[in-house]
């Protein structure tokens, strides 16, 4: 019976799932299998090619970590689908901020930044967190300060004419749809205040002692119902990212992701 090709089987599966794959037909230097391998969400071929050039030829260090950084950086530069890197996915204040995470499977180290402002190299900033701090995650303006202090370019305006136009059109549509719920006013741009709060806040803490059943609790209208037109569905053009996994020639694994988040998100998300 013919032996199956694991690279081919993996490729067919990932193509079915709308992922992008690059795989070598040769053997690994250690550990067996078909290495190196580069896998990315969506058909971000330029990002996969950038990672492949590193892990296949040994450029820029040749490690899985370096390949993930190269691949995600390429997507940040290309602004893949408008959901990665600067210039896309404005929050409800019109600003673009960036998130990224990287993990070294060999050492199990992790680094990440979130809601980072004014620095466009998100995956590089995440790598700096991983390699030069004892922390896992830095956020907001403190992530910005850290990244710039470690040599990354900034401060830089992360908005673009396209993102500002998208935000302006959304404002003209009374900030609909958005990610708020259980607030008023529900049909415009706020500011918002909470509504539908139960009249007796302590009731939820004592209902069991009073013998109230779960069914009775639900029938008493104690559940908060969404009142705003937040997004009913998401897609790759308003809420997605690049996620990448790499196995280098030595069989070492690294994974990473970079995104500018959901369009019209609440700042800080």
SEGUVO-258088 format. One line per field, with one value per residue: residue number from 1; residue in three letters; x, y, z of N, C-alpha, C in turn. Coordinates in steps of 0.02 Angstrom, whole numbers. Last residue first. Layout:
i <- NUM	...
aa <- ala	...
n.x <- X	...
n.y <- Y	...
n.z <- Z	...
ca.x <- X	...
ca.y <- Y	...
ca.z <- Z	...
c.x <- X	...
c.y <- Y	...
c.z <- Z	...
//
This chain:
i <- 269	268	267	266	265	264	263	262	261	260	259	258	257	256	255	254	253	252	251	250	249	248	247	246	245	244	243	242	241	240	239	238	237	236	235	234	233	232	231	230	229	228	227	226	225	224	223	222	221	220	219	218	217	216	215	214	213	212	211	210	209	208	207	206	205	204	203	202	201	200	199	198	197	196	195	194	193	192	191	190	189	188	187	186	185	184	183	182	181	180	179	178	177	176	175	174	173	172	171	170	169	168	167	166	165	164	163	162	161	160	159	158	157	156	155	154	153	152	151	150	149	148	147	146	145	144	143	142	141	140	139	138	137	136	135	134	133	132	131	130	129	128	127	126	125	124	123	122	121	120	119	118	117	116	115	114	113	112	111	110	109	108	107	106	105	104	103	102	101	100	99	98	97	96	95	94	93	92	91	90	89	88	87	86	85	84	83	82	81	80	79	78	77	76	75	74	73	72	71	70	69	68	67	66	65	64	63	62	61	60	59	58	57	56	55	54	53	52	51	50	49	48	47	46	45	44	43	42	41	40	39	38	37	36	35	34	33	32	31	30	29	28	27	26	25	24	23	22	21	20	19	18	17	16	15	14	13	12	11	10	9	8	7	6	5	4	3	2	1
aa <- unk	unk	unk	unk	unk	unk	unk	unk	unk	unk	unk	unk	unk	unk	unk	unk	unk	unk	unk	unk	unk	unk	unk	unk	unk	unk	unk	unk	unk	unk	unk	unk	unk	unk	unk	unk	unk	unk	unk	unk	unk	unk	unk	unk	unk	unk	unk	unk	unk	unk	unk	unk	unk	unk	unk	unk	unk	unk	unk	unk	unk	unk	unk	unk	unk	unk	unk	unk	unk	unk	unk	unk	unk	unk	unk	unk	unk	unk	unk	unk	unk	unk	unk	unk	unk	unk	unk	unk	unk	unk	unk	unk	unk	unk	unk	unk	unk	unk	unk	unk	unk	unk	unk	unk	unk	unk	unk	unk	unk	unk	unk	unk	unk	unk	unk	unk	unk	unk	unk	unk	unk	unk	unk	unk	unk	unk	unk	unk	unk	unk	unk	unk	unk	unk	unk	unk	unk	unk	unk	unk	unk	unk	unk	unk	unk	unk	unk	unk	unk	unk	unk	unk	unk	unk	unk	unk	unk	unk	unk	unk	unk	unk	unk	unk	unk	unk	unk	unk	unk	unk	unk	unk	unk	unk	unk	unk	unk	unk	unk	unk	unk	unk	unk	unk	unk	unk	unk	unk	unk	unk	unk	unk	unk	unk	unk	unk	unk	unk	unk	unk	unk	unk	unk	unk	unk	unk	unk	unk	unk	unk	unk	unk	unk	unk	unk	unk	unk	unk	unk	unk	unk	unk	unk	unk	unk	unk	unk	unk	unk	unk	unk	unk	unk	unk	unk	unk	unk	unk	unk	unk	unk	unk	unk	unk	unk	unk	unk	unk	unk	unk	unk	unk	unk	unk	unk	unk	unk	unk	unk	unk	unk	unk	unk	unk	unk	unk	unk	unk	unk
n.x <- -536	-500	-650	-758	-741	-743	-682	-570	-391	-274	-156	-65	16	110	220	343	441	573	633	734	672	517	351	234	80	-17	-154	-212	-387	-546	-667	-699	-664	-706	-848	-989	-1153	-1215	-1151	-1285	-1396	-1454	-1506	-1512	-1579	-1543	-1663	-1777	-1910	-1960	-1923	-1800	-1846	-1919	-1815	-1742	-1844	-1815	-1778	-1698	-1573	-1574	-1574	-1472	-1410	-1509	-1548	-1474	-1534	-1685	-1708	-1580	-1559	-1596	-1446	-1305	-1275	-1167	-1154	-1209	-1247	-1403	-1495	-1498	-1434	-1428	-1389	-1375	-1223	-1107	-1044	-1143	-1188	-1200	-1179	-1262	-1201	-1097	-1008	-978	-911	-799	-739	-702	-614	-514	-469	-423	-318	-272	-182	-68	65	196	334	426	509	595	680	632	554	446	392	360	263	164	130	75	-38	-87	7	95	116	210	372	504	578	635	561	426	436	486	374	286	352	337	200	184	237	185	133	19	-38	-106	-195	-60	69	164	252	308	402	433	544	485	382	355	229	156	33	-42	-139	-161	-280	-346	-486	-619	-690	-717	-572	-541	-476	-316	-187	-68	-114	-258	-372	-362	-312	-156	-55	74	132	70	120	254	245	211	333	433	387	397	537	587	534	601	753	835	909	889	881	859	774	658	628	625	535	420	382	353	250	151	129	84	-35	-156	-287	-310	-178	-36	111	255	383	539	479	398	478	614	704	809	799	665	655	562	464	394	253	135	-36	-178	-352	-480	-502	-451	-317	-298	-313	-211	-97	-101	-79	49	124	111	67	50	119	28	42
n.y <- 2396	2527	2593	2479	2467	2494	2336	2248	2247	2245	2112	1960	1818	1663	1530	1405	1259	1162	1084	1139	1214	1266	1295	1421	1503	1651	1752	1911	1948	2034	2116	2158	2062	1938	1975	1952	2000	2097	2225	2311	2404	2382	2308	2145	2127	2047	1960	1968	1933	1825	1711	1684	1646	1534	1449	1436	1474	1530	1513	1604	1564	1606	1745	1823	1883	1943	2046	2157	2249	2272	2309	2277	2390	2450	2541	2654	2778	2860	3013	2921	2914	2821	2730	2714	2822	2671	2494	2360	2377	2420	2413	2462	2507	2678	2815	2885	2894	2977	2884	2814	2910	2924	2796	2797	2906	2853	2747	2816	2896	2818	2808	2811	2918	2876	2917	2782	2627	2545	2548	2540	2652	2612	2512	2585	2673	2578	2522	2636	2657	2484	2355	2200	2036	1961	2001	2019	2066	2032	1944	1986	2120	2099	2038	2147	2230	2155	2164	2305	2437	2564	2662	2730	2617	2461	2364	2260	2139	2001	1846	1697	1544	1413	1380	1330	1413	1573	1679	1842	1962	2125	2266	2444	2568	2710	2812	2846	2808	2676	2632	2577	2478	2544	2598	2466	2288	2213	2236	2258	2147	2192	2292	2273	2279	2170	2068	2075	2041	1907	1859	1896	1829	1697	1691	1703	1583	1486	1555	1626	1745	1805	1652	1520	1478	1447	1551	1664	1632	1610	1739	1786	1699	1734	1865	1839	1768	1745	1679	1636	1600	1500	1406	1327	1212	1132	966	832	708	715	763	865	912	840	811	899	982	1110	1217	1339	1390	1471	1424	1374	1243	1182	1207	1120	993	996	1005	885	797	839	808	669	555	380	241	110	-60
n.z <- 1152	1155	1088	1010	830	696	651	759	724	659	694	692	764	765	814	784	811	742	647	579	483	565	547	586	566	583	547	512	534	555	515	391	300	341	448	556	607	679	779	864	887	1056	1156	1226	1390	1539	1634	1709	1687	1753	1689	1750	1878	1850	1810	1928	2072	2234	2366	2425	2390	2256	2263	2306	2201	2127	2210	2218	2131	2080	1950	1828	1695	1575	1526	1533	1407	1287	1189	1039	906	899	952	1089	1215	1309	1311	1276	1182	1051	929	784	612	663	680	593	473	493	547	430	358	441	430	296	296	377	299	185	233	391	549	621	628	739	847	767	742	877	989	1115	1127	1048	1132	1250	1201	1162	1283	1338	1263	1250	1338	1339	1399	1470	1542	1552	1394	1273	1196	1200	1160	1031	973	973	883	767	753	728	674	692	824	868	997	1033	1077	1131	1108	1173	1182	1261	1260	1234	1162	1045	1007	1040	983	973	927	917	868	848	793	718	763	773	880	857	754	586	489	430	443	486	506	440	370	236	173	232	219	186	312	373	293	329	463	453	396	489	604	559	541	669	723	648	576	488	489	366	271	246	149	224	310	223	124	201	236	107	69	159	113	-15	8	97	96	272	385	341	366	313	352	299	331	360	466	589	685	584	459	362	183	52	7	108	88	126	118	182	203	181	209	97	121	228	166	69	154	222	114	74	188	199	81	119	35	-43	0
ca.x <- -552	-475	-579	-751	-739	-787	-700	-637	-452	-296	-221	-63	-43	100	156	325	377	549	573	753	708	579	397	293	118	34	-123	-170	-317	-504	-651	-712	-649	-634	-815	-924	-1106	-1246	-1141	-1216	-1386	-1419	-1549	-1477	-1587	-1533	-1607	-1715	-1878	-1969	-1988	-1801	-1799	-1953	-1867	-1710	-1816	-1838	-1814	-1770	-1592	-1572	-1633	-1510	-1367	-1472	-1592	-1453	-1470	-1657	-1725	-1632	-1528	-1620	-1517	-1335	-1281	-1216	-1130	-1194	-1176	-1356	-1495	-1476	-1481	-1468	-1374	-1405	-1287	-1140	-1035	-1089	-1195	-1231	-1135	-1279	-1254	-1155	-1035	-1011	-974	-843	-764	-747	-676	-550	-498	-477	-378	-263	-243	-87	-7	172	262	366	493	547	707	671	616	490	414	408	325	194	159	135	17	-99	-52	95	74	178	299	477	543	671	632	444	408	527	437	270	345	404	228	154	269	155	189	75	-46	-45	-217	-131	48	106	252	255	396	367	555	544	365	411	248	201	58	-3	-128	-137	-231	-324	-415	-586	-663	-773	-619	-544	-516	-379	-230	-97	-69	-192	-380	-379	-385	-196	-122	26	152	61	48	235	267	161	269	437	393	332	492	603	514	528	715	809	913	866	890	900	842	684	636	667	603	453	402	404	313	179	152	145	22	-107	-236	-328	-249	-66	38	226	312	497	495	408	423	573	634	798	866	692	651	617	456	451	284	196	15	-126	-287	-463	-518	-522	-350	-295	-356	-281	-114	-108	-141	-7	121	80	111	22	121	69	0
ca.y <- 2326	2485	2601	2526	2439	2532	2402	2254	2238	2310	2137	2033	1850	1734	1554	1472	1290	1209	1058	1101	1154	1277	1245	1402	1452	1613	1707	1857	1956	1975	2086	2205	2131	1949	1942	1980	1954	2031	2184	2291	2367	2418	2360	2194	2115	2108	1958	1991	1984	1890	1738	1705	1703	1593	1466	1469	1429	1548	1459	1616	1556	1535	1710	1788	1852	1887	1989	2103	2219	2248	2356	2253	2361	2382	2535	2587	2760	2810	2964	2928	2907	2872	2743	2657	2811	2721	2565	2378	2345	2434	2357	2469	2470	2612	2767	2882	2844	3005	2937	2780	2883	2981	2819	2745	2909	2913	2733	2766	2927	2829	2815	2746	2917	2878	2905	2813	2694	2545	2562	2483	2650	2665	2496	2530	2699	2625	2479	2608	2703	2555	2383	2272	2083	1932	2006	1961	2080	2080	1932	1917	2103	2133	2000	2087	2252	2167	2098	2272	2371	2522	2619	2768	2677	2501	2434	2269	2208	2029	1918	1733	1615	1427	1404	1297	1346	1530	1627	1791	1912	2070	2210	2378	2542	2641	2796	2859	2876	2723	2621	2630	2463	2509	2621	2533	2345	2203	2215	2315	2151	2137	2307	2269	2327	2237	2082	2086	2109	1954	1850	1918	1903	1724	1683	1754	1648	1491	1520	1562	1699	1839	1723	1536	1495	1401	1484	1662	1652	1553	1691	1820	1700	1666	1854	1878	1734	1800	1672	1671	1610	1565	1406	1392	1222	1178	1033	872	748	685	754	824	896	886	792	861	911	1082	1159	1324	1343	1471	1443	1441	1290	1175	1240	1192	1013	989	1058	947	793	844	876	712	613	446	283	170	0
ca.z <- 1139	1208	1101	1066	898	740	629	728	762	683	672	692	735	777	789	809	793	793	678	638	461	528	572	548	602	547	596	490	549	547	580	446	282	337	391	541	576	679	720	857	825	1004	1129	1185	1318	1499	1588	1740	1645	1785	1673	1681	1870	1876	1762	1871	2022	2167	2334	2431	2459	2271	2236	2358	2250	2096	2202	2262	2112	2143	2003	1873	1754	1590	1539	1537	1477	1307	1238	1110	923	875	880	1048	1159	1276	1323	1341	1196	1114	975	832	675	659	714	665	479	459	590	486	332	430	495	321	256	399	365	179	204	319	508	594	621	670	835	795	718	822	923	1091	1166	1024	1064	1251	1230	1114	1231	1369	1254	1244	1305	1352	1362	1411	1536	1587	1457	1315	1203	1215	1226	1080	979	1012	952	793	767	786	672	641	800	841	956	1027	1074	1116	1119	1139	1186	1226	1276	1261	1231	1073	1031	1021	1031	946	975	889	914	825	840	707	768	710	883	853	810	637	548	424	389	490	497	468	440	278	181	206	246	131	261	402	292	259	445	481	364	420	604	579	484	620	750	644	627	467	546	427	277	304	128	174	338	283	105	168	288	148	31	161	181	-7	-22	100	43	210	371	356	359	330	334	337	354	300	441	537	704	643	482	412	253	80	-7	72	120	89	141	132	228	157	262	110	65	239	221	48	106	260	153	28	165	250	88	105	94	-48	0
c.x <- -491	-490	-557	-677	-738	-793	-753	-651	-516	-366	-230	-129	-35	36	150	258	372	488	546	692	728	614	461	329	175	68	-77	-147	-277	-431	-609	-691	-666	-616	-743	-896	-1042	-1199	-1173	-1212	-1313	-1407	-1516	-1525	-1547	-1538	-1604	-1655	-1815	-1932	-2000	-1867	-1800	-1910	-1904	-1763	-1785	-1805	-1840	-1811	-1667	-1594	-1633	-1566	-1406	-1429	-1556	-1495	-1449	-1591	-1693	-1644	-1584	-1583	-1533	-1409	-1318	-1218	-1186	-1178	-1160	-1288	-1448	-1466	-1454	-1425	-1425	-1388	-1310	-1204	-1065	-1088	-1136	-1200	-1167	-1241	-1272	-1215	-1098	-1043	-1013	-911	-813	-779	-726	-615	-538	-510	-437	-323	-223	-151	-28	95	242	384	428	527	659	692	661	556	462	436	379	261	194	169	81	-37	-49	40	85	145	275	401	523	634	667	518	430	502	483	333	329	402	300	187	246	181	159	136	21	-56	-158	-149	-25	100	194	266	342	360	490	554	424	397	303	220	104	21	-84	-128	-216	-271	-402	-512	-624	-752	-673	-589	-515	-415	-296	-146	-105	-151	-314	-386	-407	-270	-172	-45	101	77	33	161	248	180	217	369	394	334	423	556	527	504	640	767	886	864	862	913	888	757	666	681	651	525	442	429	369	246	183	173	87	-40	-188	-272	-257	-141	11	151	293	426	541	417	442	519	590	724	863	761	681	607	511	439	340	231	75	-66	-237	-400	-500	-545	-425	-325	-357	-329	-186	-128	-154	-73	62	75	80	73	95	63	44
c.y <- 2291	2412	2561	2532	2495	2502	2432	2326	2247	2307	2210	2059	1925	1759	1629	1491	1360	1247	1102	1071	1110	1211	1252	1345	1429	1563	1661	1817	1907	1993	2024	2177	2180	2021	1965	1944	1990	1979	2115	2239	2348	2373	2399	2244	2167	2090	2023	1988	2012	1946	1807	1737	1729	1655	1529	1491	1470	1503	1476	1562	1565	1521	1636	1745	1810	1850	1929	2040	2160	2213	2336	2302	2338	2350	2462	2590	2694	2803	2920	3000	2917	2862	2798	2675	2758	2784	2608	2449	2365	2392	2369	2410	2482	2572	2697	2828	2833	2957	2967	2830	2848	2958	2877	2767	2858	2921	2793	2754	2879	2867	2825	2750	2852	2877	2917	2878	2719	2617	2560	2490	2593	2665	2548	2517	2646	2650	2522	2558	2678	2597	2459	2304	2155	1985	1970	1959	2014	2100	1976	1910	2033	2121	2033	2045	2192	2189	2105	2206	2329	2450	2568	2728	2700	2557	2481	2343	2214	2103	1947	1808	1647	1499	1415	1316	1310	1461	1585	1742	1864	2024	2158	2330	2470	2624	2723	2841	2894	2796	2675	2609	2518	2505	2587	2546	2412	2266	2203	2299	2211	2144	2255	2287	2330	2290	2150	2103	2125	2026	1899	1914	1929	1800	1710	1751	1703	1559	1528	1525	1631	1792	1750	1610	1511	1414	1435	1590	1650	1571	1633	1774	1732	1664	1785	1869	1773	1775	1732	1664	1651	1563	1474	1389	1293	1183	1066	945	787	731	723	817	857	864	844	845	868	1008	1133	1268	1343	1432	1441	1467	1362	1227	1238	1231	1089	1011	1056	1004	857	843	888	784	660	500	353	212	62
c.z <- 1110	1199	1163	1082	949	809	674	709	723	712	693	663	740	744	805	778	822	767	734	673	520	513	531	585	557	593	557	551	507	554	569	513	338	324	389	481	562	649	728	801	817	944	1073	1155	1279	1425	1549	1694	1677	1749	1703	1662	1799	1867	1784	1820	1965	2117	2266	2397	2470	2342	2253	2330	2300	2146	2173	2252	2155	2128	2069	1930	1801	1648	1555	1552	1481	1383	1265	1128	997	906	857	975	1112	1269	1288	1360	1266	1121	1044	880	721	602	717	702	553	462	559	534	387	404	487	387	281	361	391	247	199	293	435	552	587	670	763	829	749	805	865	1019	1144	1061	1037	1182	1231	1139	1179	1322	1287	1234	1299	1311	1386	1368	1473	1585	1489	1379	1254	1233	1247	1151	1030	1024	997	866	792	803	731	641	753	821	928	977	1070	1120	1100	1155	1147	1234	1233	1285	1269	1146	1062	1050	1000	1002	938	945	879	883	822	759	752	709	820	862	807	694	601	490	382	434	500	455	475	351	222	223	222	153	204	349	321	254	373	464	388	385	533	578	499	560	699	669	615	518	531	487	342	311	186	158	289	304	164	149	259	204	72	125	188	64	-13	73	40	158	308	345	380	317	356	310	304	322	380	513	651	655	548	432	298	153	22	61	76	125	95	160	171	192	244	161	72	182	229	103	84	213	192	66	119	228	139	117	77	15	0
//
